[in-house]
Each structure stands twice: as structure tokens, then as C-alpha cells.
Amino acid sequence: MKRFLAITMIMTLFAAAFAVNPVKIYRGTSTYYSDVICNIKNGKVYKGNSSYNSDVLCTIVGNKVYKINSSNKSDVLYTIREGKVYAGNSLYESDVVMSIRDGKVYRGLSKYNNDVLATVVDGYVYSGNSTYTSDRLYRIDGDLTLEEFVAVWYVFFYVY
């Protein structure tokens, strides 16, 4: 029994040592704990600094972003493929809500500067085609996949 407890304790410490730190999203240019909008860990976006299942705002599985803590086909918010973000479970061009390329988020399939929704530079997401400090929407403290970026976009614009 003692050997089992020792092995269990070693495995727990080993797992904790290699646990992935969450990527945190802050309001504007802030780095304050109280200004964390959400954090992402293991394919889930959590409210603020939480890591409770009850605080999951959306879930990322493969190339899809799902509502809350779901992975049901009926709960797909977005499908991401080749830089295009489709509404729901669709892959029809008419359902592209935004496209992401070269550090810019465009409305639908547009490539025009007038249709830039956001610009991403050095971990900051700016409103529109701007890179002015006053136009910073949020700061990403870490690296995100495209799917995680879309999930954060959803949380920032539709949950808060």
C-alpha cells in the first residue's frame, strides 16, 4: 500500500511539473490579475482566471469552436478551415463570417482595408486597421492557435 501511495504521489508531481500554463487574455494593455478576460487551457476557454468546469465559456475540438463545455454537433459556433471562419458547422463560402490572414481579421471573404475588423501585432489585438495604443482591444499573453484565437474573439465580442 505504501508503495502504491508513493508511486501515485510521484506521478501527481510529474504531471503537475509538465502541466500546461494557461494563456491569458487581458483587457487593453493591462497585465493586472483583475483585468483577465479569459484564459485558455487544454482546449477550453475559461471565464477570467478560473479553471472550473462551470466557468467554461467555449470549447475547442479540432477545427471547431463549441458553445460552453460541449462537443455536440448542434453546439458548433464556428468551423475554421484555411484561415476562413464559417458560422456553425458549415463550409459554404456564403457562411464565412471572417477570414484571418497576414495579421488581419477581415469581414467575410473581403481583402479590402475598409473591411479589416482587427489587426494583430506582437500579442495585441487592435480595432480595425489601427495599431494605435488607444485602439488596443485586448492583449494575448502567450501563443494561440487559429482556433483558439477565434474562440477568444467570440468571448470578447459576444460573451462580455
C-alpha contacts under 8 A as a table, 3 or more apart, distances in Angstrom:
res1	aa1	res2	aa2	distance
1	M	4	F	5.10
1	M	5	L	6.35
2	K	5	L	5.14
2	K	6	A	6.17
3	R	6	A	5.06
3	R	7	I	6.16
4	F	7	I	5.19
4	F	8	T	6.08
5	L	8	T	5.02
5	L	9	M	6.04
6	A	9	M	5.12
6	A	10	I	6.19
7	I	10	I	5.12
7	I	11	M	6.15
8	T	11	M	5.14
8	T	12	T	6.16
9	M	12	T	5.09
9	M	13	L	6.24
10	I	13	L	5.17
10	I	14	F	6.06
11	M	14	F	4.99
11	M	15	A	6.10
12	T	15	A	5.17
12	T	16	A	6.16
13	L	16	A	5.07
13	L	17	A	6.12
14	F	17	A	5.16
14	F	18	F	6.57
15	A	18	F	5.36
15	A	19	A	6.04
16	A	19	A	5.09
20	V	41	K	7.06
20	V	42	N	7.66
21	N	41	K	7.01
22	P	39	N	5.88
22	P	40	I	5.20
22	P	41	K	4.72
23	V	39	N	5.43
23	V	40	I	5.20
23	V	41	K	6.81
23	V	140	I	7.26
23	V	141	D	5.77
23	V	142	G	5.20
23	V	143	D	7.06
23	V	144	L	7.65
24	K	36	V	6.55
24	K	37	I	7.71
24	K	38	C	6.10
24	K	39	N	4.32
24	K	40	I	6.57
24	K	49	N	7.85
24	K	140	I	6.21
24	K	141	D	5.26
24	K	142	G	7.09
25	I	36	V	5.64
25	I	37	I	5.59
25	I	38	C	5.45
25	I	39	N	5.97
25	I	138	Y	6.65
25	I	139	R	5.62
25	I	140	I	4.79
25	I	141	D	6.13
25	I	152	V	7.97
26	Y	29	T	7.08
26	Y	30	S	5.89
26	Y	31	T	6.42
26	Y	32	Y	7.74
26	Y	35	D	5.48
26	Y	36	V	4.42
26	Y	37	I	5.51
26	Y	38	C	7.49
26	Y	138	Y	5.51
26	Y	139	R	5.09
26	Y	140	I	6.64
26	Y	141	D	7.68
27	R	30	S	5.83
27	R	35	D	5.65
27	R	36	V	6.54
27	R	37	I	6.40
27	R	137	L	6.46
27	R	138	Y	4.59
27	R	139	R	6.42
28	G	136	R	5.08
28	G	137	L	4.85
28	G	138	Y	4.27
28	G	139	R	6.05
29	T	124	Y	7.83
29	T	133	T	7.96
29	T	136	R	6.79
29	T	138	Y	6.60
29	T	139	R	6.05
30	S	35	D	6.52
30	S	139	R	7.51
31	T	35	D	7.00
31	T	36	V	7.81
32	Y	35	D	5.30
32	Y	36	V	7.07
33	Y	36	V	5.75
33	Y	49	N	7.75
35	D	48	G	7.91
36	V	39	N	7.47
36	V	48	G	5.11
36	V	49	N	6.43
37	I	47	K	6.59
37	I	48	G	4.78
37	I	49	N	7.80
37	I	156	F	7.60
38	C	45	V	6.53
38	C	46	Y	5.45
38	C	47	K	4.70
38	C	48	G	4.14
38	C	49	N	6.31
38	C	50	S	7.96
38	C	152	V	7.76
38	C	155	V	7.93
39	N	45	V	5.67
39	N	46	Y	5.33
39	N	47	K	6.78
39	N	48	G	6.30
39	N	49	N	6.18
39	N	50	S	7.61
40	I	43	G	6.71
40	I	44	K	5.58
40	I	45	V	4.49
40	I	46	Y	6.21
40	I	148	E	7.74
41	K	44	K	5.52
41	K	45	V	6.70
41	K	46	Y	7.93
43	G	59	T	5.80
43	G	60	I	4.86
43	G	61	V	6.67
43	G	148	E	7.71
44	K	56	V	6.44
44	K	57	L	7.60
44	K	58	C	6.08
44	K	59	T	4.51
44	K	60	I	6.10
44	K	69	N	7.62
45	V	56	V	5.69
45	V	57	L	5.55
45	V	58	C	5.39
45	V	59	T	6.22
45	V	151	A	7.33
45	V	152	V	7.48
46	Y	49	N	7.13
46	Y	50	S	5.87
46	Y	51	S	6.14
46	Y	52	Y	7.53
46	Y	55	D	5.46
46	Y	56	V	4.44
46	Y	57	L	5.55
46	Y	58	C	7.49
47	K	50	S	5.78
47	K	55	D	5.41
47	K	56	V	6.36
47	K	57	L	6.28
50	S	55	D	6.59
51	S	55	D	7.02
51	S	56	V	7.80
52	Y	55	D	5.36
52	Y	56	V	7.03
53	N	56	V	5.45
53	N	69	N	7.37
56	V	59	T	7.39
56	V	68	I	5.52
56	V	69	N	5.78
57	L	67	K	6.94
57	L	68	I	4.56
57	L	69	N	7.04
57	L	155	V	7.11
57	L	159	V	7.92
58	C	65	V	6.75
58	C	66	Y	5.57
58	C	67	K	4.85
58	C	68	I	4.05
58	C	69	N	5.91
58	C	70	S	7.59
58	C	151	A	6.85
58	C	155	V	7.91
59	T	65	V	5.72
59	T	66	Y	5.08
59	T	67	K	6.55
59	T	68	I	6.19
59	T	69	N	5.69
59	T	70	S	6.53
59	T	71	S	7.26
59	T	151	A	7.81
60	I	63	N	7.31
60	I	64	K	5.82
60	I	65	V	4.64
60	I	66	Y	6.27
60	I	147	E	6.89
60	I	148	E	6.93
60	I	151	A	7.40
61	V	64	K	5.50
61	V	65	V	6.57
61	V	66	Y	7.72
61	V	71	S	7.20
63	N	79	T	5.85
63	N	80	I	5.28
63	N	81	R	6.96
63	N	147	E	6.19
64	K	76	V	6.63
64	K	77	L	7.47
64	K	78	Y	5.66
64	K	79	T	4.54
64	K	80	I	6.22
64	K	89	N	7.97
64	K	147	E	6.97
65	V	76	V	5.93
65	V	77	L	5.53
65	V	78	Y	5.19
65	V	79	T	6.58
65	V	147	E	6.98
65	V	150	V	7.74
65	V	151	A	6.21
66	Y	69	N	7.41
66	Y	70	S	5.94
66	Y	71	S	5.98
66	Y	72	N	7.63
66	Y	75	D	5.41
66	Y	76	V	4.41
66	Y	77	L	5.23
66	Y	78	Y	7.16
67	K	70	S	5.88
67	K	71	S	7.88
67	K	75	D	5.41
67	K	76	V	6.43
67	K	77	L	6.27
70	S	75	D	6.69
71	S	75	D	6.79
71	S	76	V	7.48
72	N	75	D	5.33
72	N	76	V	7.07
73	K	76	V	5.78
73	K	89	N	7.42
75	D	88	G	7.85
76	V	79	T	7.38
76	V	88	G	4.99
76	V	89	N	5.83
77	L	87	A	6.27
77	L	88	G	4.55
77	L	89	N	7.35
78	Y	85	V	6.35
78	Y	86	Y	5.49
78	Y	87	A	4.94
78	Y	88	G	4.62
78	Y	89	N	6.52
79	T	85	V	5.86
79	T	86	Y	5.11
79	T	87	A	6.61
79	T	88	G	6.18
79	T	89	N	5.80
79	T	90	S	6.87
79	T	91	L	7.42
80	I	83	G	6.63
80	I	84	K	5.70
80	I	85	V	4.64
80	I	86	Y	6.21
80	I	146	L	7.93
80	I	147	E	6.61
81	R	84	K	5.35
81	R	85	V	6.68
83	G	99	S	5.54
83	G	100	I	5.05
83	G	101	R	6.38
83	G	146	L	7.74
84	K	96	V	6.38
84	K	97	V	7.91
84	K	98	M	6.23
84	K	99	S	4.37
84	K	100	I	6.41
84	K	109	L	7.69
85	V	96	V	5.51
85	V	97	V	5.85
85	V	98	M	5.34
85	V	99	S	5.80
85	V	100	I	7.88
85	V	150	V	7.91
86	Y	89	N	7.32
86	Y	90	S	5.98
86	Y	91	L	6.19
86	Y	92	Y	7.52
86	Y	93	E	7.84
86	Y	95	D	5.32
86	Y	96	V	4.27
86	Y	97	V	5.70
86	Y	98	M	7.39
87	A	90	S	6.14
87	A	95	D	5.56
87	A	96	V	6.33
87	A	97	V	6.23
90	S	95	D	6.63
91	L	95	D	7.02
91	L	96	V	7.85
92	Y	95	D	5.39
92	Y	96	V	7.15
93	E	96	V	5.49
96	V	99	S	7.30
96	V	108	G	5.23
96	V	109	L	6.63
97	V	107	R	6.38
97	V	108	G	4.56
97	V	109	L	7.74
98	M	105	V	6.64
98	M	106	Y	5.42
98	M	107	R	4.65
98	M	108	G	4.05
98	M	109	L	6.39
99	S	105	V	5.85
99	S	106	Y	5.22
99	S	107	R	6.64
99	S	108	G	5.94
99	S	109	L	5.90
99	S	110	S	7.68
100	I	103	G	7.04
100	I	104	K	5.72
100	I	105	V	4.58
100	I	106	Y	6.22
101	R	104	K	5.52
101	R	105	V	6.75
103	G	119	T	5.83
103	G	120	V	4.98
103	G	121	V	6.76
104	K	116	V	6.56
104	K	117	L	7.55
104	K	118	A	5.82
104	K	119	T	4.57
104	K	120	V	6.13
104	K	129	N	7.87
105	V	116	V	5.74
105	V	117	L	5.38
105	V	118	A	5.06
105	V	119	T	6.34
106	Y	109	L	6.99
106	Y	110	S	6.03
106	Y	111	K	6.79
106	Y	112	Y	7.90
106	Y	115	D	5.53
106	Y	116	V	4.46
106	Y	117	L	5.43
106	Y	118	A	7.27
107	R	110	S	5.92
107	R	115	D	5.38
107	R	116	V	6.37
107	R	117	L	6.27
110	S	115	D	6.42
111	K	115	D	7.19
112	Y	115	D	5.44
112	Y	116	V	7.06
113	N	116	V	5.42
113	N	129	N	7.01
115	D	128	G	8.00
116	V	119	T	7.40
116	V	128	G	5.22
116	V	129	N	5.72
117	L	127	S	6.42
117	L	128	G	4.47
117	L	129	N	7.11
118	A	125	V	6.48
118	A	126	Y	5.43
118	A	127	S	4.77
118	A	128	G	4.25
118	A	129	N	6.09
118	A	130	S	7.72
119	T	125	V	5.73
119	T	126	Y	5.10
119	T	127	S	6.60
119	T	128	G	6.21
119	T	129	N	5.74
119	T	130	S	6.70
119	T	131	T	7.15
120	V	123	G	6.63
120	V	124	Y	5.66
120	V	125	V	4.56
120	V	126	Y	6.27
121	V	124	Y	5.38
121	V	125	V	6.65
121	V	126	Y	7.96
121	V	131	T	7.74
123	G	139	R	5.70
123	G	140	I	4.95
123	G	141	D	6.75
123	G	142	G	7.60
124	Y	136	R	6.53
124	Y	137	L	7.54
124	Y	138	Y	6.02
124	Y	139	R	4.52
124	Y	140	I	6.19
125	V	136	R	5.81
125	V	137	L	5.61
125	V	138	Y	5.48
125	V	139	R	6.28
125	V	140	I	7.84
126	Y	129	N	7.43
126	Y	130	S	6.05
126	Y	131	T	5.93
126	Y	132	Y	7.56
126	Y	135	D	5.33
126	Y	136	R	4.33
126	Y	137	L	5.39
126	Y	138	Y	7.39
127	S	130	S	6.10
127	S	131	T	7.95
127	S	135	D	5.44
127	S	136	R	6.37
127	S	137	L	6.27
130	S	135	D	6.65
131	T	135	D	6.76
131	T	136	R	7.46
132	Y	135	D	5.33
132	Y	136	R	7.01
133	T	136	R	5.55
136	R	139	R	7.67
140	I	143	D	7.50
144	L	147	E	7.83
144	L	148	E	5.57
144	L	149	F	5.92
145	T	148	E	5.09
145	T	149	F	6.18
146	L	149	F	5.02
146	L	150	V	6.31
147	E	150	V	5.15
147	E	151	A	6.29
148	E	151	A	4.96
148	E	152	V	6.21
149	F	152	V	5.13
149	F	153	W	6.14
150	V	153	W	4.91
150	V	154	Y	6.21
151	A	154	Y	5.09
151	A	155	V	6.31
152	V	155	V	5.00
152	V	156	F	6.01
153	W	156	F	5.17
153	W	157	F	6.07
154	Y	157	F	5.42
154	Y	158	Y	5.41
154	Y	159	V	6.93
155	V	158	Y	5.50
155	V	159	V	4.75
155	V	160	Y	6.42
156	F	159	V	6.15
156	F	160	Y	5.63
157	F	160	Y	6.30
